[in-house]
């Protein structure tokens, strides 16, 4: 089988390479999945660079999220051969992956592989953050990197709950698109002062910030919180830590906390997990929440896919697909 792996951490364009490897054989409790679609997430890039919360065991494949078809079942045949599935694993940029049957999610009928391979990380993160944020109908939420895959999902989910959404972009042509899916206020931080616009439009500031960027923009987002507000940090697209203003935290009684999907899911009971999956998948199947695809590439063309991923102005996911 073909697999994209790296023997040392570094820039993906420099360390990732395509190799041939034997098709893996599943253990008794595992299923083997023929992978059909994978999407490229920021976490994938940070993992290859050695900057993610999980340290790669080298050599390692890239990718955490994918969809595929079971081609070898576990010993109890709990997931029959031919079942389309959604799954997460460390290293999905391969033609075949073996994982425990208990961790596999059957793909809902009617959901395409292009949607299924995006149905876990960003939708569940957006849902989990909204659920744990304490936001109520009428509250203001600020999302940095509003035009990202996560940003668009969070905008749509928050809008359905009656939460007012402000978000940041870096290009004017993204404003109309985000407003069309539910954003109430879109701010181009290349031209507009974030705190000034937030103060003018919300009065006292936003209740919660979802920050994926960090750095200077993260600091400006914190300054846009109202007294007693909270920032939830879940990404670091700028690769720069947020410079915190201690006085601001003290005198406005602000909170800053991290959110990681792995921890959120681990703290749910089995019944709660089922409810979360059902809710999120229903959103996706009903088109109440939509995910976008910018382009698709065969696994062998991963370098071209990475180039497409890095291009500015992208409004959808870049996928690696297999026949």
Beta strands, then each sheet from edge to edge (+ up, - down):
strand 1: 2-6
strand 2: 16-20
strand 3: 30-39
strand 4: 60-61
strand 5: 65-72
strand 6: 84-88
strand 7: 96-100
strand 8: 105-106
strand 9: 140-143
strand 10: 164-169
strand 11: 185-188
strand 12: 206-211
strand 13: 225-233
strand 14: 255-258
strand 15: 293-298
strand 16: 317-321
sheet 1: 2+ 1- 4+
sheet 2: 7+ 3- 5+ 6- 8+
sheet 3: 7+ 3- 16+ 15+
sheet 4: 11+ 10+ 9+ 12+ 13+ 14+
end
